[in-house]
Amino acid sequence: MTNAMTVDVEDYFQVSAFRHVIRYDEWGKMESRVERNTRKVLDLLAEFNVQGTFFILGWIAVRFPALVRSIQAAGHELGCHSYAHRLVYEMTPEEFHADTRRALQVIEDAAGVPIRAYRAPSFSITPRSVWALEILLDLGFTLDSSVFPVHHDLYGFPDVPRQPFRIQMNAGSLIEFPPPTFGFGPWNLPVTGGGYLRLLPMAYQTRILRCMEKRNEFAQLYFHPWELDPEQPRIDGSWRSRFRHRIGLHRTEERLRRLLAMFRFNKLSSVLRNCESMPEFVLSISGAKQFAALEVPGI
């Protein structure tokens, strides 16, 4: 089995956990570390001969267009991670459309290639913001990775399928590739990636990934360049925000190396091309609120 490798290109001060501490208009005053950290990610993936999908923040693409081109030149797939890293359900549909269209334009201008993959900040397409899927389709996206089938205070859409599925809408369809979860009875358990990569025991992560392989299930590993930077400046905030952001930063690189050595990874689009033997779930939207799942063969 080949799993998906994804990277959310954002800086340490742009994370959702600190959105009430550092305002958007203060970003330009902060010490930026995203370029050096992302180049560290590129070196690490090149060492293991792995290509992935990089979801880039529009704000980053405007300021570091050469970095966008370096990611593309290394053979990686480019995706959109919004412009200003606002949670989708905290925006109106009009605001979301404007933010996403702006991000799409600047990333495509920097890269010179069309962008068709999207990931919402903090997986914030939830039952409260499912209308965003129609907008993504309208803007020309064909692949999304914003729906996380778990319960969480910031995100979560527990009722959607755990494996890649197709969302059918009036104007067409969008393929959804959820972050990794493991089905255990009625629960979906997070497996790895981001804070889970840093917090969960490594033995648990590797064992569950092996179990998913035996089930012929695809997983994806996601992380951020700032997670390879334990020396980043500290930001004041609530104890929970500080804990979520800083826990395990010193072991991120070592854990990534172990997973890269143990499992196979590739770009989202490349993994999806090998999903023919997996069932596809068509998730129909009615009134942008009602969902119904249907299993059909192929993808």
Secondary structure, DSSP 4 states (H G I P E B T S, - for coil): -EEEEEEEE--GGGSGGGTTTS-GGGGGGSPP-HHHHHHHHHHHHHHTT---EEEE-HHHHHH-HHHHHHHHHTT-EEEE--SS---GGGS-HHHHHHHHHHHHHHHHHHHSS---EE--GGG--STTSTTHHHHHHHTT--EE-----S--SS---TTS-SS-EEEEETTEEEEE-PPPEEEETTEEEE-SSHHHHHHS-HHHHHHHHHHHHHTT---EEEE-GGGG-TTSPP----HHHHHHHHTTGGGHHHHHHHHHHHSEEE-HHHHHTT-TTS-EEEEEEETTTEEEEEEES--
